[in-house]
Amino acid sequence: MPNLLVLQNSANLETSVSRRLVATFVEAYVKRHPDAEIVHRDLARNPLPHLSPSLAAALLPGQGAATPDLGSADILTEELEAADIIVIGAPFYNFTIPSTLKAWLDHVVRVGRTFAYVDGAPRGLLPPGKKVIAFVASGGAYGDGPASAMDFATPYLRFIFGFMGVTDIEIVRAEWQAVPERGASSAQAATERARNLAAQIGTAIPPYQQPDGSIPRRSGLAASL
Ligand SMILES: Cc1cc2nc3c(=O)[nH]c(=O)nc-3n(C[C@H](O)[C@H](O)[C@H](O)COP(=O)(O)O)c2cc1C
């Protein structure tokens, strides 16, 4: 059964475009896959704290207490490890992702757990087969042309998930939300894309299985660190 991890981030609880796109995708997906297990994290309504000095130390091997209390970082990382599809609502704030999403990343991008350096090169440690779908809503448009140089959101999302081993990343943009006559058609196209994705990906992501049939939670490399 597919697992979805849904991360909402818009601080606009009434008319958010990214929230609506996430909801459209999830609703359409669940209609086709009623057995889907969904973990919802509303990181705007219930923001995670910034890293505290003790948690930051605990996340680095050898620097924290002998038995560090990783608390929510472990829970959040387990949710990510278990997810087949990570659905993200990402309002474009000040040219990048919301700080709520960055705080979540600061809890799950973890050396020896979700990434490692092997012979000086980074290696993602998340189990293979995951897909990220990010619905990015912006006031202007950054998808192409010179303005794309001001998009510090989607290149970062692609990079940071790739760093953890997730390279299947779909970005769905709803642009021009500050310009109603242009924003409506972009949001409409994004809504159709959300429905199409829900129809297409369904069973295309079987859970990754090892030859013995088990589903890995952590790679051997991670376990050895
Ligand atoms: C604090 C803040 C910063 C924003 N910064 C930008 C920006 O840098 N570029 C842009 O095009 N739109 C910016 N916007 C507009 C939002 O991206 C736009 O309203 C978008 O629809 C927000 O997503 P949502 O509808 O899901 O809340 C900003 C909005 C807010 C509230």
The ligand as an SDF file (V2000), in Angstrom:
LIG
                    3D

 31 33  0  0  0  0  0  0  0  0999 V2000
    6.1280   36.7370    2.8830 C   0  0  0  0  0  0  0  0  0  0  0  0
    5.8540   36.5950    1.4200 C   0  0  0  0  0  0  0  0  0  0  0  0
    6.9090   36.6600    0.5080 C   0  0  0  0  0  0  0  0  0  0  0  0
    6.6700   36.5090   -0.8420 C   0  0  0  0  0  0  0  0  0  0  0  0
    7.7110   36.5550   -1.7010 N   0  0  0  0  0  0  0  0  0  0  0  0
    7.4870   36.4120   -3.0250 C   0  0  0  0  0  0  0  0  0  0  0  0
    8.5770   36.4150   -3.9430 C   0  0  0  0  0  0  0  0  0  0  0  0
    9.7380   36.5370   -3.5850 O   0  0  0  0  0  0  0  0  0  0  0  0
    8.2990   36.2720   -5.2530 N   0  0  0  0  0  0  0  0  0  0  0  0
    7.0200   36.1090   -5.7150 C   0  0  0  0  0  0  0  0  0  0  0  0
    6.8350   35.9610   -6.9050 O   0  0  0  0  0  0  0  0  0  0  0  0
    5.9730   36.0660   -4.8540 N   0  0  0  0  0  0  0  0  0  0  0  0
    6.1780   36.2110   -3.5380 C   0  0  0  0  0  0  0  0  0  0  0  0
    5.1420   36.1760   -2.6530 N   0  0  0  0  0  0  0  0  0  0  0  0
    3.7870   35.8960   -3.1910 C   0  0  0  0  0  0  0  0  0  0  0  0
    3.4470   34.4380   -3.0210 C   0  0  0  0  0  0  0  0  0  0  0  0
    4.4030   33.6130   -3.6130 O   0  0  0  0  0  0  0  0  0  0  0  0
    2.0790   34.1210   -3.6240 C   0  0  0  0  0  0  0  0  0  0  0  0
    1.1070   34.8590   -2.9130 O   0  0  0  0  0  0  0  0  0  0  0  0
    1.7260   32.6530   -3.6010 C   0  0  0  0  0  0  0  0  0  0  0  0
    0.4350   32.4790   -4.1310 O   0  0  0  0  0  0  0  0  0  0  0  0
    1.7970   32.0930   -2.1790 C   0  0  0  0  0  0  0  0  0  0  0  0
    1.3850   30.7410   -2.1500 O   0  0  0  0  0  0  0  0  0  0  0  0
   -0.0090   30.3300   -1.5000 P   0  0  0  0  0  0  0  0  0  0  0  0
   -1.0810   30.9190   -2.4000 O   0  0  0  0  0  0  0  0  0  0  0  0
   -0.0130   28.8630   -1.5070 O   0  0  0  0  0  0  0  0  0  0  0  0
   -0.0850   30.9210   -0.1190 O   0  0  0  0  0  0  0  0  0  0  0  0
    5.3460   36.3160   -1.3120 C   0  0  0  0  0  0  0  0  0  0  0  0
    4.2970   36.2460   -0.3900 C   0  0  0  0  0  0  0  0  0  0  0  0
    4.5510   36.3830    0.9580 C   0  0  0  0  0  0  0  0  0  0  0  0
    3.3950   36.2920    1.9370 C   0  0  0  0  0  0  0  0  0  0  0  0
  1  2  1  0
  2  3  1  0
  2 30  2  0
  3  4  2  0
  4  5  1  0
  4 28  1  0
  5  6  2  0
  6  7  1  0
  6 13  1  0
  7  8  2  0
  7  9  1  0
  9 10  1  0
 10 11  2  0
 10 12  1  0
 12 13  2  0
 13 14  1  0
 14 15  1  0
 14 28  1  0
 15 16  1  0
 16 17  1  0
 16 18  1  0
 18 19  1  0
 18 20  1  0
 20 21  1  0
 20 22  1  0
 22 23  1  0
 23 24  1  0
 24 25  2  0
 24 26  1  0
 24 27  1  0
 28 29  2  0
 29 30  1  0
 30 31  1  0
M  END
$$$$
